[in-house]
């Protein structure tokens, strides 16, 4: 399969979305292969990194974006997680 970067990103995002939609609140504290993160922390990291995508594609710098995403992006409930992921 020979995908362009944008097609590969869309495919990866679709696969991640499939997994995220299956996460339950009672799984937040479970360990992950990334030993320093549990499920909630790993999902938070994924959300944080994805949140930057529109700004980076617009050509903004780290300084211009600042601390815009320095907050609880996962939320406290599974509904919060689903909504934040869709955003």
N, C-alpha and C positions, 0 to 999 in steps of 0.2 A: 504494500500500500504506500503510495507516494503522495502525501498530503502537503499542501501549502501550510505555512505557519498559522494562518487564521483558521483553516479547516481543522488543523490539529488541536488548536486551542478550544474550538467549539466542541469537538469530540471529547476531549478531556473534561471539559466543564460538564457536558451531558453525563458522562460516567460518574463524576464526583457528585452531581446532583442526585443521581439514582441512589448513591450510597447515603448521602446526607438525609434524604427523605425517609430513610429507614432507621435513623438514630432515634432512640427513645431516651427520655429523661433519666431513667434508671441506669443508663449506660454511660452517662457523663463521667463518672469517676473511674471507669474501667481503664486498664493500661492499654497502650498502643505499642507498635514496634519502635516508635520514638520514645525511648525509656524516660526521657525527661518530661513527657507530656501524657496526660490522660486524654480520653476522647474529647472532653469539653475544650481542653487547651489546644488540642490539635485542630479541632474545628474552628476555634477562635483564630488560630494562626492562618488557616486557609482563608477565612473570611477577611482577615486583615490584609493579606497579600492580594486577594482578588479585588478588594475595595480600591486599591491603587490603580487598577488597570485603566479606567477611563481617564484619570488625570495624566498618567504616563502617555497614553495614546494622544492626548491633547498637547503633549510636549511640556507639561509642567515639571518643575524641578522638585526635589525633596523639600527644599526651603519654601517653595510656593505652596505646597500641600500642607506643610507644617504638621501639627498634631491632630488634624481633622479626623483621623481614624483611631485615635488613642482613647478608646472607650470599650465598654462591654458590647461587642458586636454579636455575641451569641444570644444574649438575653437570658432570661431565667426559665423560660418554658420552651417546649418543643414548638409551639406556635410561633414564638419569638424567633427561634432558630430558622424555621421555614420561611418566615417573612424576611428576615435579614439576608438569608441566602438568596432569595429571589431578587432582593434589591441589588 
